[in-house]
């Protein structure tokens, strides 16, 4: 019997029950957990239960059968696996369904259960590098523990990043070179596949650099105890043409197979424009190379359906999904309130079981599985969801989260913790203004927090409780600061009477109450404490200055916890500009424009394009809640300027058919606007941020009082998405 499986079983039961489960070589005990291979005829003289048939799950690769029986006064739980992995996955299922508490181990009734995985590749990327927001602080023992836990939920692959990422992290306990090999040994220990992600950020035409890269790979292959896959991203990073990449990978694969004959060479088409993709598919179909194992489909790749259609069947496809980020990413949070985007940011604790289950459902059928992208522990729930759906795409998501809660938090809190995880996902759906779910979620987690002190040091628990407090703090602060901004505008309305200088001074005093009289500080302090707990429990770096996070975009939620949720910073800057105007009349006029920016008057309409509160926007974009990342995330632009869509669609049903209108657009770059299908000619066409384009709209186009605004996409495929044209605000102003 595989001693690793026995060790896992006894250790995991002992950890949760304090029961000492001993390995035996006879059947004298009245209660037995029997581990066997499906090919075993007997176990210490007792026949291993067999079923008729050849197409049974326990006979398929990685499959297993759980079978509970009572024979001659003995209680026997059989865990029968096709292979070593099958036994380990069977143990994982047993541990996830067993009810364990101090001194007690109980099964939920009779068990007859057999299953094998639907997808052959089920894994996650764990790059031991500076970029990670937590793993760079881990020890070998922590990685060992984590890999084990991932396998107990059905994962069979782990991908490291051994070379890319520059200088070492200040958090690293051991050098990267040592950890790269240690991770391979852990995979060897648990019989998991070990992959590496290895981009080329240099010009492959440079012979010197190319040879140095080959030498570096060979040196690593030579000392690596286990290696099953090498994934080379075509782009992101890197900008080499496939005419250079493919010969390089062919040469690299020869070195790989010299030391690891069964390992596969993989490539992604990330960042490939049409010509590069066509070159790649033509090359593969004509040359049909045996050195290539398959294609990884990641952010910026051609659609999965197109890759599958154009690849010969001999080549496998694995997805490289980004379940770790919330904005500026492959799968941004839908209908996310801007307040969350500005504070919790791109790499926050993001349990979204229902959302990612839907993504898996859409993408998985084109693939042989996945190894997901991740850069920290913040997406732990999402990893487990994908591992389990990779095992069985029809798995009930509620059951997956129930098993997650039972396994990591204990039977006592399983149901409530499960509900709490789903509630956290619902916190993020739609406008934060008036979202009663946020308060209810916090109350649930407060009760759980109080009643379960035994979980205070559990890093998974810490993350979830912290998120509940963070969401509630953001909601209360947003409501407070929006009200302060409203009061400031009321003061600006009196500028003509009290003078512009006093109006601006008094308005700023009101706005600055966000700092001088802050709200909900009890909630903030809980977040601060949990962030400190998480740094010490699992190395999660939630702040650049405090915890040496790699960058503000890398999970530094503590640094943005008080980012203004009104236009305070923008107003401060605008007031400085107003003060420089020559006449009081000009100053009053400018303050009037500022205070009425979002209030165009009776019979007119304004929409902040990607706001969760936008009334006329009917389109959704790939990243509708994306915000302008500048100054390390501390942008001072208007909040509406930081939200955009590339080609929004707006629908109005309440216009006056007897009036002309003016359509005003703010954004960046071009705005090729159509009104009810007709392209309008602008009378004003400024292209910078917070500048305006204006289009007269004749009543002849809105005879029924209805208007649909659309935008043609300019030819900008050659530009990075950050340089492409976008729309941030739209006004329809009655003339």
KOLSE-529121 format. One record per residue (C-alpha): x, y, z; residue in one letter. Coordinates in steps of 0.25 Angstrom, whole numbers, padded with zeros to 4 digits, always signed. Example, Ala and Ser with C-alpha at 12.3 -4.5 7.8 and 13.67 -1.06 7.14 Angstrom:
<atoms>
+0049-0018+0031A+0055-0004+0029S
</atoms>
This chain:
<atoms>
+0000+0000+0000X+0004+0014-0003X+0010+0019+0010X+0007+0034+0006X-0008+0031+0005X-0008+0024+0019X-0001+0036+0025X-0010+0046+0019X-0022+0038+0024X-0017+0036+0038X-0012+0050+0039X-0025+0057+0034X-0034+0049+0043X-0025+0051+0055X-0024+0066+0052X-0039+0067+0053X-0043+0057+0063X-0030+0054+0072X-0033+0040+0069X-0021+0031+0067X-0023+0023+0054X-0013+0012+0053X-0009+0004+0041X-0011-0011+0043X-0008-0023+0035X-0020-0032+0040X-0035-0031+0042X-0036-0031+0057X-0042-0018+0059X-0057-0016+0058X-0056-0003+0050X-0047-0003+0038X-0044+0007+0027X-0038-0002+0016X-0030+0004+0005X-0028-0005-0008X-0025-0004-0023X-0036-0009-0032X-0027-0020-0037X-0025-0026-0023X-0032-0039-0021X-0030-0039-0006X-0025-0030+0005X-0019-0038+0017X-0027-0050+0014X-0040-0043+0012X-0046-0042-0002X-0047-0028-0008X-0061-0025-0013X-0062-0026-0028X-0073-0022-0037X-0077-0028-0051X-0074-0020-0063X-0062-0014-0070X-0067+0001-0071X-0067+0004-0057X-0061+0017-0051X-0052+0010-0041X-0045+0003-0053X-0043+0016-0060X-0030+0025-0058X-0031+0032-0045X-0045+0026-0042X-0049+0021-0028X-0060+0014-0021X-0065+0016-0007X-0073+0005-0001X-0078+0003+0013X-0081-0011+0018X-0084-0018+0031X-0079-0032+0031X-0078-0042+0043X-0080-0030+0053X-0069-0022+0046X-0071-0008+0040X-0063-0007+0028X-0061+0005+0019X-0054+0001+0006X-0047+0012-0002X-0043+0005-0015X-0035+0012-0025X-0031+0009-0040X-0017+0014-0036X-0009+0022-0025X-0016+0035-0029X-0030+0028-0029X-0028+0024-0015X-0023+0038-0011X-0035+0044-0018X-0044+0034-0011X-0038+0038+0002X-0041+0052-0001X-0056+0049-0004X-0057+0041+0009X-0051+0053+0017X-0060+0063+0011X-0073+0055+0014X-0069+0050+0028X-0074+0057+0040X-0062+0059+0049X-0061+0066+0063X-0053+0064+0075X-0053+0049+0078X-0063+0046+0067X-0063+0040+0053X-0076+0038+0047X-0081+0034+0032X-0094+0040+0027X-0101+0027+0026X-0099+0016+0016X-0089+0019+0005X-0088+0013-0009X-0081+0022-0018X-0072+0021-0030X-0066+0032-0039X-0055+0035-0049X-0051+0049-0054X-0057+0055-0066X-0045+0064-0070X-0030+0058-0069X-0023+0071-0066X-0028+0078-0053X-0018+0088-0047X-0014+0101-0042X-0002+0110-0044X+0006+0113-0031X+0018+0122-0036X+0028+0123-0025X+0032+0137-0029X+0032+0152-0025X+0019+0155-0032X+0011+0146-0023X+0003+0152-0012X+0006+0141-0002X+0013+0129-0007X+0027+0136-0007X+0026+0136+0008X+0023+0121+0009X+0032+0109+0014X+0033+0096+0007X+0024+0090+0018X+0013+0100+0015X+0014+0097+0000X+0013+0082+0004X+0001+0084+0012X-0006+0092+0001X-0003+0083-0010X-0008+0071-0002X-0021+0079+0001X-0023+0083-0014X-0022+0068-0017X-0032+0064-0007X-0041+0073-0015X-0038+0066-0028X-0026+0074-0034X-0015+0066-0040X-0005+0077-0046X+0003+0088-0040X+0010+0099-0049X+0022+0107-0044X+0029+0119-0050X+0044+0115-0048X+0051+0126-0056X+0042+0139-0059X+0041+0150-0049X+0054+0157-0046X+0059+0159-0032X+0055+0150-0021X+0044+0155-0011X+0048+0160+0003X+0038+0149+0008X+0045+0137+0003X+0050+0127+0013X+0058+0119+0003X+0064+0123-0010X+0056+0121-0023X+0065+0110-0028X+0063+0102-0016X+0048+0103-0016X+0047+0100-0030X+0053+0086-0028X+0045+0085-0014X+0032+0087-0022X+0036+0076-0031X+0039+0067-0020X+0025+0070-0013X+0018+0066-0027X+0027+0053-0027X+0022+0050-0013X+0008+0051-0016X+0009+0046-0030X+0004+0059-0036X+0008+0065-0049X+0018+0076-0048X+0018+0087-0059X+0026+0100-0061X+0022+0113-0068X+0034+0119-0076X+0032+0131-0085X+0042+0137-0093X+0042+0152-0091X+0054+0154-0100X+0056+0154-0115X+0058+0139-0119X+0066+0144-0132X+0077+0148-0122X+0086+0136-0123X+0093+0138-0110X+0081+0140-0101X+0074+0129-0108X+0085+0119-0105X+0086+0124-0091X+0071+0121-0089X+0073+0107-0095X+0085+0105-0085X+0076+0110-0073X+0065+0100-0077X+0074+0088-0078X+0081+0091-0065X+0067+0091-0058X+0062+0079-0065X+0075+0071-0061X+0073+0073-0046X+0057+0073-0046X+0053+0060-0040X+0039+0061-0047X+0034+0069-0058X+0022+0066-0067X+0019+0079-0075X+0026+0091-0080X+0016+0103-0084X+0022+0114-0092X+0013+0126-0094X+0013+0131-0108X+0011+0145-0102X+0007+0152-0088X+0019+0153-0087X+0027+0152-0100X+0025+0157-0114X+0032+0147-0122X+0027+0142-0136X+0023+0127-0136X+0033+0126-0147X+0044+0128-0136X+0036+0121-0125X+0033+0108-0131X+0047+0104-0135X+0052+0109-0121X+0041+0100-0115X+0045+0088-0123X+0060+0090-0119X+0055+0091-0104X+0046+0079-0105X+0059+0071-0109X+0066+0075-0096X+0053+0073-0088X+0051+0058-0093X+0066+0056-0091X+0063+0056-0076X+0048+0054-0075X+0044+0046-0087X+0029+0046-0084X+0028+0061-0082X+0020+0070-0091X+0023+0083-0098X+0011+0093-0098X+0009+0107-0105X-0001+0117-0103X-0006+0127-0114X-0007+0138-0105X-0006+0152-0111X-0005+0146-0125X-0012+0155-0136X-0019+0148-0148X-0006+0147-0156X+0002+0140-0145X-0010+0130-0141X-0011+0126-0156X+0004+0124-0157X+0003+0115-0145X-0009+0107-0150X-0003+0105-0164X+0011+0101-0158X+0004+0090-0148X-0005+0085-0159X+0006+0083-0169X+0017+0078-0161X+0009+0071-0150X+0021+0071-0140X+0021+0060-0130X+0029+0069-0120X+0017+0077-0117X+0007+0072-0107X-0004+0083-0108X-0008+0097-0107X-0012+0105-0094X-0023+0115-0096X-0021+0127-0087X-0025+0142-0087X-0023+0148-0100X-0023+0135-0108X-0033+0132-0119X-0046+0126-0115X-0046+0112-0110X-0055+0107-0121X-0046+0113-0132X-0034+0106-0126X-0041+0093-0125X-0046+0094-0139X-0032+0097-0145X-0024+0088-0137X-0022+0073-0141X-0028+0064-0131X-0015+0058-0127X-0012+0071-0119X-0019+0074-0106X-0024+0087-0101X-0023+0092-0087X-0029+0105-0082X-0021+0115-0074X-0033+0122-0068X-0031+0134-0059X-0040+0132-0047X-0031+0140-0038X-0034+0155-0043X-0046+0163-0042X-0043+0175-0052X-0034+0177-0064X-0034+0162-0066X-0041+0150-0074X-0053+0149-0065X-0056+0162-0058X-0067+0163-0048X-0080+0166-0055X-0088+0178-0050X-0078+0181-0039X-0080+0194-0032X-0069+0204-0034X-0066+0206-0020X-0062+0191-0019X-0053+0193-0031X-0046+0205-0025X-0044+0199-0011X-0043+0183-0012X-0037+0184-0026X-0031+0174-0035X-0026+0163-0026X-0035+0162-0014X-0042+0151-0006X-0052+0147-0017X-0060+0135-0014X-0070+0134-0026X-0074+0119-0027X-0086+0122-0036X-0079+0131-0046X-0067+0122-0048X-0076+0110-0049X-0083+0117-0061X-0070+0120-0068X-0065+0106-0066X-0078+0101-0072X-0076+0109-0085X-0061+0107-0087X-0058+0093-0082X-0065+0085-0093X-0054+0089-0103X-0043+0085-0094X-0036+0073-0087X-0035+0081-0074X-0029+0093-0068X-0017+0098-0060X-0023+0112-0055X-0015+0124-0053X-0013+0129-0039X-0004+0138-0031X-0008+0136-0017X-0018+0130-0006X-0029+0140-0008X-0036+0131-0019X-0036+0118-0011X-0051+0116-0012X-0050+0117-0027X-0039+0107-0028X-0047+0097-0021X-0059+0099-0030X-0051+0097-0042X-0044+0085-0037X-0057+0079-0034X-0064+0083-0047X-0052+0077-0054X-0055+0064-0048X-0070+0065-0051X-0075+0077-0058X-0089+0073-0053X-0085+0074-0039X-0095+0083-0030X-0088+0096-0027X-0095+0096-0013X-0090+0082-0010X-0075+0086-0014X-0076+0098-0004X-0082+0090+0006X-0071+0080+0006X-0061+0091+0006X-0067+0097+0018X-0068+0083+0025X-0053+0080+0022X-0047+0093+0026X-0056+0098+0036X-0063+0086+0043X-0076+0080+0043X-0081+0089+0054X-0081+0101+0044X-0083+0095+0031X-0097+0100+0027X-0095+0114+0032X-0081+0115+0026X-0086+0110+0013X-0097+0120+0013X-0087+0131+0017X-0078+0128+0005X-0090+0129-0005X-0095+0142+0002X-0081+0148+0000X-0083+0146-0015X-0096+0153-0015X-0090+0165-0008X-0084+0168-0021X-0096+0167-0030X-0101+0181-0035X-0101+0194-0028X-0096+0196-0014X-0105+0207-0011X-0117+0200-0003X-0111+0186-0005X-0117+0180+0008X-0109+0167+0005X-0096+0174+0010X-0102+0176+0024X-0108+0162+0025X-0095+0156+0021X-0087+0163+0032X-0097+0159+0042X-0096+0145+0039X-0081+0145+0039X-0080+0153+0052X-0088+0142+0058X-0079+0131+0053X-0067+0139+0057X-0072+0140+0071X-0077+0126+0073X-0065+0119+0067X-0052+0124+0073X-0045+0111+0070X-0045+0116+0055X-0038+0129+0059X-0024+0124+0053X-0030+0118+0041X-0025+0126+0029X-0037+0122+0020X-0047+0126+0031X-0039+0139+0034X-0041+0143+0019X-0055+0141+0018X-0059+0148+0031X-0049+0160+0027X-0057+0161+0014X-0070+0162+0021X-0065+0174+0029X-0058+0180+0017X-0071+0180+0008X-0079+0186+0020X-0069+0197+0022X-0068+0201+0008X-0083+0202+0007X-0085+0211+0019X-0073+0219+0015X-0079+0221+0001X-0092+0225+0006X-0086+0235+0015X-0076+0241+0005X-0087+0243-0006X-0096+0250+0004X-0084+0259+0007X-0082+0262-0007X-0097+0266-0009X-0095+0276+0003X-0083+0282-0004X-0091+0284-0017X-0102+0291-0009X-0091+0301-0004X-0086+0303-0018X-0100+0307-0022X-0098+0319-0013X-0085+0324-0019X-0091+0336-0026X-0096+0341-0013X-0085+0337-0003X-0073+0338-0013X-0066+0327-0020X-0054+0326-0010X-0063+0324+0002X-0072+0314-0005X-0060+0306-0009X-0054+0307+0005X-0067+0303+0011X-0069+0292+0001X-0055+0286+0004X-0058+0286+0019X-0070+0278+0017X-0063+0268+0007X-0051+0266+0017X-0061+0261+0028X-0057+0248+0021X-0044+0249+0028X-0047+0258+0040X-0060+0251+0044X-0059+0237+0038X-0070+0227+0038X-0071+0212+0043X-0057+0212+0049X-0060+0199+0057X-0062+0192+0043X-0049+0197+0038X-0041+0193+0050X-0046+0179+0049X-0041+0179+0034X-0028+0184+0039X-0026+0173+0049X-0030+0162+0040X-0020+0167+0030X-0010+0166+0040X-0014+0152+0044X-0014+0148+0030X+0000+0153+0028X+0005+0145+0040X-0003+0132+0037X-0001+0131+0022X+0008+0142+0017X-0003+0150+0010X+0002+0164+0007X-0009+0174+0007X-0001+0186+0008X+0012+0191+0001X+0018+0200+0012X+0013+0191+0023X+0015+0177+0018X+0024+0179+0006X+0014+0175-0005X+0021+0174-0018X+0012+0185-0024X-0001+0193-0021X-0009+0184-0031X-0004+0171-0024X-0015+0170-0013X-0011+0183-0006X-0026+0185-0001X-0021+0191+0012X-0015+0203+0004X-0028+0206-0003X-0038+0204+0009X-0040+0219+0010X-0039+0223-0005X-0049+0234-0007X-0063+0229-0011X-0067+0242-0016X-0061+0253-0025X-0053+0259-0013X-0039+0258-0020X-0044+0263-0033X-0052+0275-0027X-0039+0279-0019X-0032+0280-0033X-0043+0287-0040X-0044+0297-0029X-0029+0300-0031X-0032+0303-0046X-0044+0311-0043X-0036+0320-0033X-0027+0323-0045X-0038+0329-0054X-0038+0344-0056X-0052+0348-0053X-0062+0345-0042X-0072+0343-0053X-0064+0332-0059X-0061+0325-0046X-0076+0325-0043X-0079+0319-0057X-0069+0308-0055X-0074+0304-0041X-0088+0303-0047X-0083+0294-0058X-0076+0286-0047X-0088+0284-0038X-0097+0281-0049X-0088+0271-0056X-0097+0259-0054X-0110+0268-0054X-0113+0273-0067X-0126+0279-0064X-0141+0276-0066X-0144+0267-0078X-0129+0264-0080X-0122+0251-0076X-0108+0247-0071X-0101+0233-0070X-0088+0229-0064X-0086+0218-0074X-0081+0206-0066X-0087+0210-0053X-0096+0200-0046X-0106+0211-0045X-0106+0215-0060X-0121+0216-0064X-0120+0216-0079X-0108+0207-0082X-0113+0193-0087X-0099+0188-0091X-0089+0180-0083X-0074+0180-0087X-0063+0170-0084X-0059+0179-0073X-0070+0188-0070X-0065+0192-0056X-0051+0194-0060X-0044+0207-0055X-0033+0216-0059X-0020+0210-0053X-0011+0222-0052X-0002+0227-0040X-0001+0213-0035X-0017+0213-0034X-0018+0226-0027X-0024+0233-0038X-0030+0247-0035X-0039+0247-0047X-0054+0248-0046X-0060+0235-0042X-0068+0234-0055X-0055+0236-0063X-0050+0224-0057X-0061+0215-0063X-0063+0212-0077X-0068+0203-0088X-0062+0202-0102X-0075+0202-0110X-0087+0205-0100X-0101+0204-0104X-0111+0213-0098X-0126+0213-0099X-0136+0224-0096X-0151+0223-0097X-0155+0237-0091X-0150+0247-0100X-0159+0259-0105X-0162+0256-0120X-0164+0271-0122X-0150+0276-0117X-0136+0276-0122X-0125+0270-0113X-0110+0271-0112X-0103+0258-0109X-0090+0261-0101X-0080+0250-0099X-0067+0249-0090X-0057+0238-0091X-0044+0237-0098X-0040+0236-0113X-0051+0234-0124X-0066+0233-0122X-0073+0229-0135X-0087+0231-0130X-0100+0227-0137X-0114+0231-0132X-0125+0221-0136X-0115+0215-0146X-0111+0229-0153X-0097+0234-0151X-0097+0248-0145X-0087+0259-0149X-0080+0266-0137X-0080+0281-0135X-0069+0279-0124X-0059+0267-0124X-0049+0267-0113X-0041+0254-0110X-0035+0255-0097X-0040+0251-0083X-0051+0260-0077X-0052+0267-0091X-0065+0267-0099X-0071+0263-0112X-0084+0269-0116X-0094+0264-0126X-0107+0271-0130X-0119+0262-0130X-0131+0266-0138X-0145+0263-0134X-0147+0257-0148X-0139+0245-0142X-0147+0243-0130X-0162+0244-0135X-0166+0233-0125X-0159+0239-0114X-0149+0227-0114X-0134+0228-0116X-0123+0217-0117X-0109+0222-0116X-0098+0212-0122X-0083+0214-0125X-0076+0209-0137X-0063+0203-0133X-0051+0210-0139X-0039+0202-0145X-0030+0201-0133X-0027+0186-0132X-0012+0190-0133X-0013+0198-0120X-0012+0192-0106X-0026+0192-0100X-0021+0203-0090X-0019+0213-0102X-0032+0209-0109X-0044+0219-0110X-0054+0218-0099X-0067+0225-0094X-0068+0229-0080X-0080+0239-0079X-0092+0242-0088X-0102+0253-0087X-0115+0255-0095X-0118+0270-0093X-0131+0276-0097X-0130+0289-0105X
</atoms>
